[in-house]
Amino acid sequence: MNRPPFIVLVIAAVIVVAAGTQFVRQWRQRAADDAAPQVQTRVIVIEMREFPASERRSRQQTVAPAGSAMRYEVRFRPQNAGAGSDIICRVTAARYHDMTAGEQGVLTMQGKRFVRFDPLPGR
């Protein structure tokens, strides 16, 4: 009985393979983003969303609040496209607070990575 059960070894192997696959996928995406050219698109800010970075359940939130860690998402719609082609980007707090919903500007992306948003002057 000194040996762990076979099922425990199988579960551990599945976890290791899944974690390794996720790491490789993220590494390849970063490499593809680094190699991609920067693309600029005229867009409109459709929706802005901020939410807690913590994924804890509500009971855990009431016992020990998560603090001030927040995530910021902005939904852009290209001016020459329909609703199905929206671009959702995670941005920093500073960039999030510099934008307003309905604002038009130029979105710069590198692969799937958000680079910057430059609002059009005079609007």
Order of alpha helices (4+ residues) and beta strands (2+ residues): alpha-beta-alpha-beta-beta-alpha-beta-beta
